[in-house]
Amino acid sequence: MTAVSIEKKVNGTPVASPELGEGRDHPDEEQHTPQPAPAAPSRREEKRLDKSTDRADARLDKAQEREEARRDADHKRKAKEEERQAKADRKAQQRADKDKARAKRRKERRTAWTSLQTRLTHHMPMWGLPVVLVSLAVGATGQAGAASAAGMGWASAGVPVLTEGMTLTLAGLTGQAIEQRRPYAWLMRATWITAAGAATINALGHYIEGKAGDPQEALYRAAMYGVASMLGLVLWWVVMRSKRAAISGKTADEVARWKRLGRRHPLLMRRARRVADNTGKSMADAYATVWERANGARPGEPSIREIRASRRAAYRRRLAQSWDGRRGWRKQSERAAAVVPVVQADTVGAPESAGSVGVRTPVQAPALPVALLVPGGQGGWVEHPVPVLPMTSPKRVRTGSDRSATARFPQGKDAVSKRVRKSVHDDRLTAVRKLVTAAAESNQDLRKHPSNRAVARAAGCRPGTARELLATVLAERGITR
């Protein structure tokens, strides 16, 4: 075995270990030679070692301090971020709470305004409220002032409360009755009576108040106050009529029709209401029943009166048609007999019977094959034969002429006319060429496109002429249809 040298450090100084010989009996056993005692380090070496140790400790302490400072900074930063986030969350929550509260207040105000508007406009639209308010203000102040001038003292303040308040109360009850489809006619009449009484009190009070001065001015002032106090009720009445029509479900034409029927046939309308109440029919069916009983026909059909009038008119028309131009009362019987239709058969050659005389049918004047329609009864038309009268005009009808159309109308035979026809023919050919070129550029089959109708429309000619023009242009391209 090769000798192996082992070095050991004693106090930082390497020391060589003894070598193992080849002839040793126990090579595994280590032969320790006595080592010399380590030399004591010098003072300078100790100072250097102490300084290096102090510097290492200082570096370690600084590293620990920096780490602690970094940790403290991270902790403070996280704390500040958490505080900032918490503050932002609080502000956002406060803002959300404020927005929610604001939205809630806005919704409550909107709901309150809508409720108030609904209550105010229950019987009057918004644009009509100023009129009603001004009318009430004028009426109330005028009545209070007139009552005070009349010497009522403190009781003058209760006059407008009684009059205007009564009118408003009855107006509200009438509106509710109309809306709930209950009887309202007597409420409407009571409202108008109280309103008229309030306007009368207002007008008389102002007239008495200003009568000491100029009577005309007092009368004008009283009239103005009375009319002003009634305008609000007039507007309310118009709105109620519209509301009643809307609730009834009838159209404006139907409402107007029933009003016209009530004005023109008041008795029939009363009977129709009685029939509707007794039988439970609708107003339309009840009115149809009453109309049939009174006129003998259903509504829309000719009544007895109209049938009789139509027959009388037809009789007078036949009487007028059979008039021969003679005048006088003695001819009335003859004219009446002429109205009677005559027998169309000729009985001249018939054998006479007992008590009978042969009568010849009068010869009727020739008439046109188409009868003339003249207005008849109930909007109908009656056929009236038109007699053919002989022409008494001395003018002779031209039956023929020596000259032909060409001789009578020589246009088209001169050179100018031929040149014009040539120009028109060239223009038409140009138009057809353009149409065929457009069809070829569009990759259309020239055996089918353009059509004869399109060519005729483009060239402004008849279909036969258009066919000839198209054949000429297609022949230029070597195409034959």
C-alpha positions as CSV (number, residue, x, y, z in Angstrom):
1,M,0.0,0.0,0.0
2,T,1.1,3.5,-0.7
3,A,1.7,5.7,2.2
4,V,-1.0,8.3,2.9
5,S,-0.2,11.5,4.7
6,I,-2.9,12.8,6.9
7,E,-2.9,16.5,7.8
8,K,-4.7,17.9,10.8
9,K,-5.2,21.4,11.9
10,V,-4.4,22.4,15.3
11,N,-5.6,25.9,16.1
12,G,-5.6,26.6,12.3
13,T,-2.1,25.2,11.7
14,P,-1.9,22.1,9.4
15,V,0.0,19.1,11.0
16,A,1.2,16.1,8.9
17,S,0.3,12.6,10.1
18,P,2.9,9.8,10.1
19,E,3.1,7.6,7.1
20,L,2.1,3.9,7.2
21,G,5.0,1.5,6.3
22,E,4.6,-1.5,4.1
23,G,6.0,-4.0,6.6
24,R,3.7,-3.1,9.5
25,D,1.8,-5.9,11.1
26,H,-1.3,-3.9,11.7
27,P,-1.8,-1.4,9.0
28,D,-5.3,-0.5,10.4
29,E,-3.9,0.7,13.6
30,E,-2.8,4.3,13.6
31,Q,0.6,5.3,14.8
32,H,0.3,8.6,16.7
33,T,3.4,10.5,17.1
34,P,3.6,13.1,19.8
35,Q,2.7,16.5,18.3
36,P,4.3,19.7,19.4
37,A,2.1,22.2,21.5
38,P,0.4,24.9,19.4
39,A,2.0,28.2,19.4
40,A,0.1,31.0,21.3
41,P,-1.5,33.5,18.8
42,S,-0.1,36.9,18.8
43,R,-1.9,39.9,20.2
44,R,-2.3,41.4,16.7
45,E,-3.8,38.2,15.5
46,E,-6.2,38.2,18.4
47,K,-7.2,41.8,17.7
48,R,-7.7,41.0,14.0
49,L,-9.8,38.0,14.9
50,D,-11.8,40.0,17.4
51,K,-12.5,42.8,14.8
52,S,-13.5,40.3,12.2
53,T,-15.9,38.7,14.7
54,D,-17.3,42.1,15.7
55,R,-17.7,43.0,12.1
56,A,-19.6,39.7,11.4
57,D,-21.7,40.3,14.4
58,A,-22.4,43.8,13.4
59,R,-23.3,42.7,9.9
60,L,-25.7,40.1,11.3
61,D,-27.2,42.7,13.7
62,K,-27.7,45.1,10.8
63,A,-29.2,42.4,8.7
64,Q,-31.6,41.6,11.5
65,E,-32.4,45.2,12.0
66,R,-33.1,45.7,8.3
67,E,-35.3,42.6,8.2
68,E,-37.2,43.9,11.3
69,A,-37.5,47.3,9.7
70,R,-38.7,45.8,6.5
71,R,-41.2,43.7,8.4
72,D,-42.4,46.7,10.4
73,A,-42.7,48.7,7.1
74,D,-44.7,45.9,5.5
75,H,-46.9,45.7,8.5
76,K,-47.5,49.5,8.6
77,R,-48.1,49.5,4.8
78,K,-50.6,46.7,5.2
79,A,-52.2,48.4,8.2
80,K,-52.5,51.6,6.2
81,E,-53.9,49.8,3.2
82,E,-56.4,48.0,5.4
83,E,-57.3,51.3,7.1
84,R,-57.6,53.0,3.7
85,Q,-59.7,50.2,2.3
86,A,-61.9,50.2,5.4
87,K,-62.3,54.0,5.0
88,A,-63.1,53.6,1.4
89,D,-65.6,50.9,2.2
90,R,-67.2,53.1,4.9
91,K,-67.4,56.0,2.4
92,A,-68.9,53.7,-0.3
93,Q,-71.4,52.3,2.2
94,Q,-72.3,55.8,3.4
95,R,-72.6,56.9,-0.2
96,A,-74.8,53.9,-1.0
97,D,-76.9,54.5,2.1
98,K,-77.3,58.2,1.0
99,D,-78.2,57.2,-2.5
100,K,-80.6,54.6,-1.2
101,A,-82.2,57.1,1.1
102,R,-82.3,59.7,-1.6
103,A,-83.9,57.2,-4.0
104,K,-86.4,56.3,-1.3
105,R,-87.2,59.9,-0.6
106,R,-87.5,60.6,-4.4
107,K,-89.8,57.6,-4.8
108,E,-91.9,58.6,-1.8
109,R,-92.1,62.2,-3.2
110,R,-93.0,60.8,-6.7
111,T,-95.6,58.5,-5.1
112,A,-97.0,61.3,-3.1
113,W,-97.1,63.6,-6.1
114,T,-98.7,60.9,-8.3
115,S,-101.3,60.2,-5.6
116,L,-102.0,63.9,-5.2
117,Q,-102.2,64.3,-9.0
118,T,-104.5,61.3,-9.2
119,R,-106.7,62.8,-6.5
120,L,-106.7,66.2,-8.1
121,T,-107.2,64.9,-11.7
122,H,-109.8,62.3,-10.7
123,H,-112.6,64.4,-12.2
124,M,-110.6,67.1,-14.0
125,P,-107.4,67.0,-16.2
126,M,-104.3,68.9,-15.1
127,W,-104.6,71.6,-17.7
128,G,-108.2,72.3,-16.5
129,L,-107.3,72.7,-12.8
130,P,-106.2,76.4,-13.2
131,V,-109.5,77.3,-14.7
132,V,-111.4,75.6,-11.9
133,L,-109.2,77.2,-9.2
134,V,-109.5,80.7,-10.7
135,S,-113.3,80.2,-11.0
136,L,-113.5,79.1,-7.4
137,A,-111.3,81.9,-6.2
138,V,-113.3,84.5,-8.1
139,G,-116.6,83.1,-6.9
140,A,-115.5,82.8,-3.3
141,T,-113.9,86.2,-3.0
142,G,-116.7,87.8,-4.8
143,Q,-119.4,86.2,-2.7
144,A,-117.5,87.0,0.5
145,G,-117.0,90.6,-0.5
146,A,-120.6,91.0,-1.6
147,A,-121.9,89.5,1.6
148,S,-119.6,91.8,3.6
149,A,-120.9,94.8,1.7
150,A,-124.5,93.6,2.4
151,G,-123.7,93.9,6.1
152,M,-123.4,90.2,7.1
153,G,-120.2,90.9,9.0
154,W,-118.2,87.8,10.2
155,A,-120.8,85.5,8.6
156,S,-119.8,86.7,5.2
157,A,-116.9,84.2,5.3
158,G,-119.3,81.3,5.4
159,V,-121.3,82.3,2.3
160,P,-118.7,80.9,-0.2
161,V,-118.2,77.8,2.0
162,L,-121.9,77.1,1.7
163,T,-122.3,77.9,-2.0
164,E,-119.0,76.8,-3.6
165,G,-118.5,74.0,-1.1
166,M,-122.0,72.6,-1.9
167,T,-121.3,72.8,-5.6
168,L,-117.9,71.0,-5.2
169,T,-119.5,68.3,-3.0
170,L,-122.3,67.6,-5.5
171,A,-119.8,67.7,-8.4
172,G,-117.7,65.0,-6.7
173,L,-120.7,62.8,-5.9
174,T,-121.8,63.1,-9.6
175,G,-118.4,62.1,-10.8
176,Q,-118.3,59.1,-8.5
177,A,-121.8,58.1,-9.6
178,I,-120.7,58.3,-13.3
179,E,-117.6,56.3,-12.6
180,Q,-119.4,53.6,-10.7
181,R,-122.3,53.5,-13.3
182,R,-124.9,54.5,-10.8
183,P,-127.9,57.0,-11.5
184,Y,-126.4,60.4,-11.6
185,A,-129.0,62.6,-13.4
186,W,-130.5,64.0,-10.2
187,L,-127.0,64.7,-8.9
188,M,-126.1,66.5,-12.1
189,R,-129.3,68.7,-11.8
190,A,-128.6,69.4,-8.2
191,T,-125.0,70.5,-9.0
192,W,-126.3,72.8,-11.7
193,I,-128.9,74.3,-9.4
194,T,-126.4,75.0,-6.6
195,A,-123.9,76.5,-9.1
196,A,-126.6,78.7,-10.6
197,G,-127.6,79.8,-7.0
198,A,-123.9,80.6,-6.2
199,A,-123.5,82.6,-9.4
200,T,-126.7,84.5,-8.7
201,I,-125.6,85.4,-5.2
202,N,-122.3,86.5,-6.5
203,A,-123.8,88.6,-9.3
204,L,-126.5,90.2,-7.1
205,G,-124.1,91.0,-4.3
206,H,-121.7,92.8,-6.7
207,Y,-124.6,94.6,-8.3
208,I,-125.9,95.8,-5.0
209,E,-122.4,96.8,-4.0
210,G,-121.8,98.9,-7.1
211,K,-125.3,100.2,-7.6
212,A,-124.6,103.3,-5.6
213,G,-122.1,104.4,-8.4
214,D,-122.6,103.8,-12.1
215,P,-125.4,101.2,-12.6
216,Q,-124.0,100.1,-16.0
217,E,-120.6,99.4,-14.5
218,A,-122.3,97.5,-11.6
219,L,-124.3,95.4,-14.0
220,Y,-121.2,94.6,-16.1
221,R,-119.2,93.7,-13.0
222,A,-122.0,91.5,-11.6
223,A,-122.3,89.7,-15.0
224,M,-118.5,89.1,-15.1
225,Y,-118.4,87.7,-11.6
226,G,-121.4,85.5,-12.2
227,V,-120.0,84.1,-15.5
228,A,-116.5,83.6,-14.0
229,S,-118.0,81.6,-11.1
230,M,-119.8,79.3,-13.7
231,L,-116.9,78.7,-16.1
232,G,-115.3,76.0,-13.8
233,L,-118.6,74.1,-13.6
234,V,-119.0,74.3,-17.4
235,L,-115.6,72.8,-18.0
236,W,-116.3,70.1,-15.4
237,W,-119.5,69.3,-17.2
238,V,-117.7,68.9,-20.5
239,V,-115.2,66.5,-18.9
240,M,-117.9,64.5,-17.3
241,R,-119.7,64.1,-20.6
242,S,-116.5,62.8,-22.2
243,K,-115.9,60.5,-19.2
244,R,-119.5,59.2,-19.4
245,A,-119.0,58.4,-23.1
246,A,-115.7,56.6,-22.5
247,I,-117.2,54.5,-19.6
248,S,-120.3,53.6,-21.7
249,G,-118.1,52.0,-24.4
250,K,-119.8,53.7,-27.2
251,T,-118.1,55.5,-30.0
252,A,-118.6,59.2,-30.7
253,D,-120.7,58.4,-33.8
254,E,-123.0,56.2,-31.7
255,V,-123.5,58.7,-29.0
256,A,-124.2,61.5,-31.5
257,R,-126.7,59.2,-33.4
258,W,-128.7,58.4,-30.2
259,K,-128.7,62.1,-29.4
260,R,-130.1,63.0,-32.8
261,L,-132.7,60.2,-32.5
262,G,-133.7,61.6,-29.1
263,R,-134.2,65.1,-30.6
264,R,-136.0,64.0,-33.8
265,H,-138.2,61.2,-32.3
266,P,-138.7,62.0,-28.6
267,L,-141.9,60.0,-28.3
268,L,-140.3,56.9,-29.9
269,M,-137.3,57.2,-27.6
270,R,-139.6,57.3,-24.5
271,R,-141.4,54.2,-25.8
272,A,-138.1,52.5,-26.5
273,R,-136.9,53.2,-22.9
274,R,-140.1,51.8,-21.5
275,V,-139.9,48.7,-23.7
276,A,-136.2,48.2,-22.7
277,D,-137.1,48.6,-19.0
278,N,-140.0,46.2,-19.2
279,T,-138.5,43.5,-21.4
280,G,-134.8,43.8,-20.5
281,K,-133.8,44.3,-24.2
282,S,-131.0,46.5,-25.3
283,M,-131.8,50.0,-26.3
284,A,-131.2,49.3,-30.0
285,D,-133.5,46.3,-30.1
286,A,-136.2,48.2,-28.1
287,Y,-136.0,51.1,-30.5
288,A,-136.2,48.8,-33.5
289,T,-139.4,47.2,-32.0
290,V,-141.0,50.6,-31.4
291,W,-140.1,51.8,-34.8
292,E,-141.6,48.8,-36.5
293,R,-144.8,49.2,-34.5
294,A,-145.1,52.9,-35.4
295,N,-144.1,52.7,-39.1
296,G,-145.0,49.1,-40.1
297,A,-141.5,48.2,-41.2
298,R,-138.1,47.5,-39.6
299,P,-135.5,50.3,-39.5
300,G,-133.9,50.7,-43.0
301,E,-137.0,49.3,-44.8
302,P,-139.6,51.6,-46.6
303,S,-142.3,52.5,-44.2
304,I,-146.1,52.7,-45.0
305,R,-145.8,56.4,-45.4
306,E,-142.9,56.2,-47.8
307,I,-144.5,53.4,-49.8
308,R,-147.7,55.5,-50.3
309,A,-145.6,58.5,-51.2
310,S,-143.6,56.4,-53.7
311,R,-146.8,55.1,-55.3
312,R,-148.3,58.6,-55.5
313,A,-145.1,59.8,-57.2
314,A,-145.2,56.9,-59.6
315,Y,-148.8,57.7,-60.5
316,R,-148.0,61.3,-61.1
317,R,-145.0,60.3,-63.2
318,R,-147.1,58.0,-65.4
319,L,-149.7,60.8,-65.7
320,A,-147.1,63.2,-66.8
321,Q,-145.6,60.7,-69.4
322,S,-149.1,60.2,-70.9
323,W,-149.8,63.9,-71.3
324,D,-150.5,64.8,-74.9
325,G,-150.1,68.6,-74.5
326,R,-153.8,69.5,-74.1
327,R,-154.9,71.6,-71.2
328,G,-158.2,71.9,-69.3
329,W,-160.1,70.3,-66.6
330,R,-162.2,68.3,-69.1
331,K,-159.2,66.3,-70.1
332,Q,-158.5,65.0,-66.6
333,S,-160.6,61.9,-67.1
334,E,-159.0,61.1,-70.4
335,R,-155.5,61.6,-68.9
336,A,-156.4,59.3,-66.0
337,A,-157.7,56.7,-68.4
338,A,-154.5,56.9,-70.4
339,V,-152.5,56.0,-67.3
340,V,-154.3,52.7,-67.1
341,P,-152.2,50.1,-68.9
342,V,-153.7,49.1,-72.3
343,V,-154.1,45.6,-73.7
344,Q,-151.2,44.7,-76.0
345,A,-153.3,42.5,-78.2
346,D,-155.1,43.8,-81.3
347,T,-158.8,42.9,-80.9
348,V,-160.2,44.7,-84.1
349,G,-161.0,41.5,-85.9
350,A,-162.3,39.6,-82.8
351,P,-166.0,38.7,-82.7
352,E,-168.1,41.0,-80.6
353,S,-169.6,39.5,-77.5
354,A,-172.7,40.5,-75.7
355,G,-172.4,44.1,-74.4
356,S,-168.8,44.5,-75.7
357,V,-167.3,46.6,-78.5
358,G,-164.1,45.8,-80.4
359,V,-161.2,48.0,-79.2
360,R,-157.9,48.5,-81.1
361,T,-154.8,49.0,-79.2
362,P,-153.3,52.4,-79.7
363,V,-150.2,52.5,-81.7
364,Q,-147.2,53.2,-79.4
365,A,-144.4,55.5,-80.6
366,P,-141.1,53.7,-81.3
367,A,-138.6,53.9,-78.5
368,L,-134.9,53.4,-78.1
369,P,-133.7,49.8,-77.2
370,V,-132.2,51.2,-73.9
371,A,-134.5,52.8,-71.4
372,L,-133.6,55.9,-69.5
373,L,-133.2,55.4,-65.7
374,V,-134.8,58.2,-63.7
375,P,-134.9,58.5,-59.8
376,G,-137.8,56.8,-58.2
377,G,-139.1,56.5,-54.7
378,Q,-136.9,55.4,-51.8
379,G,-133.7,56.0,-53.6
380,G,-134.6,53.5,-56.4
381,W,-134.5,53.9,-60.2
382,V,-137.3,53.6,-62.7
383,E,-136.9,52.7,-66.4
384,H,-138.3,55.3,-68.6
385,P,-138.6,54.5,-72.4
386,V,-137.2,57.2,-74.6
387,P,-139.3,57.7,-77.8
388,V,-137.6,58.0,-81.2
389,L,-138.7,61.2,-82.9
390,P,-138.3,61.8,-86.6
391,M,-135.4,64.1,-87.5
392,T,-136.5,67.4,-88.9
393,S,-133.1,68.8,-89.6
394,P,-132.5,69.8,-93.3
395,K,-128.9,68.8,-93.1
396,R,-127.9,65.9,-95.2
397,V,-125.6,63.2,-93.8
398,R,-122.5,62.6,-95.8
399,T,-122.5,59.0,-97.0
400,G,-119.5,58.9,-99.2
401,S,-116.9,61.0,-101.1
402,D,-114.9,60.9,-104.3
403,R,-111.7,61.6,-102.5
404,S,-109.8,59.0,-100.6
405,A,-108.0,59.5,-97.3
406,T,-104.7,60.0,-99.1
407,A,-106.2,62.7,-101.4
408,R,-108.0,64.4,-98.5
409,F,-105.0,64.2,-96.2
410,P,-101.9,64.5,-98.4
411,Q,-99.5,64.6,-95.5
412,G,-96.8,61.9,-95.6
413,K,-96.2,62.0,-99.3
414,D,-93.6,64.8,-99.6
415,A,-89.8,64.6,-99.0
416,V,-90.0,66.3,-95.6
417,S,-92.3,63.7,-94.3
418,K,-90.1,60.9,-95.6
419,R,-87.1,62.4,-94.0
420,V,-89.0,62.7,-90.7
421,R,-90.0,59.0,-90.8
422,K,-86.4,58.0,-91.6
423,S,-85.2,60.0,-88.6
424,V,-87.8,58.4,-86.3
425,H,-86.8,55.0,-87.6
426,D,-83.1,55.6,-87.0
427,D,-83.8,56.9,-83.5
428,R,-85.8,53.8,-82.7
429,L,-83.0,51.6,-84.0
430,T,-80.5,53.4,-81.8
431,A,-82.7,52.8,-78.8
432,V,-83.1,49.1,-79.6
433,R,-79.3,48.8,-80.1
434,K,-78.6,50.3,-76.7
435,L,-81.1,47.9,-75.1
436,V,-79.5,44.9,-76.8
437,T,-76.0,46.0,-75.9
438,A,-77.1,46.4,-72.2
439,A,-78.6,42.9,-72.3
440,A,-75.3,41.5,-73.8
441,E,-73.2,43.2,-71.2
442,S,-75.4,41.7,-68.5
443,N,-74.6,38.2,-69.9
444,Q,-78.3,37.7,-70.8
445,D,-79.5,35.3,-73.5
446,L,-80.1,37.5,-76.6
447,R,-82.5,34.8,-77.9
448,K,-84.9,35.8,-75.0
449,H,-83.8,39.2,-73.9
450,P,-84.8,41.9,-74.4
451,S,-88.5,41.1,-74.9
452,N,-90.7,42.7,-77.5
453,R,-92.6,44.5,-74.8
454,A,-89.5,46.0,-73.4
455,V,-88.4,47.1,-76.9
456,A,-91.8,48.6,-77.6
457,R,-91.6,50.5,-74.3
458,A,-88.1,51.8,-75.0
459,A,-88.7,52.7,-78.6
460,G,-92.2,54.1,-78.0
461,C,-93.9,52.1,-80.8
462,R,-96.3,49.3,-81.4
463,P,-95.4,45.7,-80.7
464,G,-95.3,44.8,-84.4
465,T,-92.9,47.6,-85.2
466,A,-90.8,46.7,-82.1
467,R,-90.6,43.1,-83.3
468,E,-89.3,44.2,-86.7
469,L,-86.7,46.6,-85.1
470,L,-85.5,43.9,-82.8
471,A,-85.1,41.4,-85.6
472,T,-83.1,44.0,-87.6
473,V,-80.7,44.7,-84.7
474,L,-80.3,41.0,-83.8
475,A,-79.5,40.2,-87.5
476,E,-76.6,42.6,-87.2
477,R,-75.2,40.3,-84.5
478,G,-76.0,37.2,-86.5
479,I,-78.8,36.1,-84.1
480,T,-82.2,35.0,-85.3
481,R,-85.2,34.4,-83.1
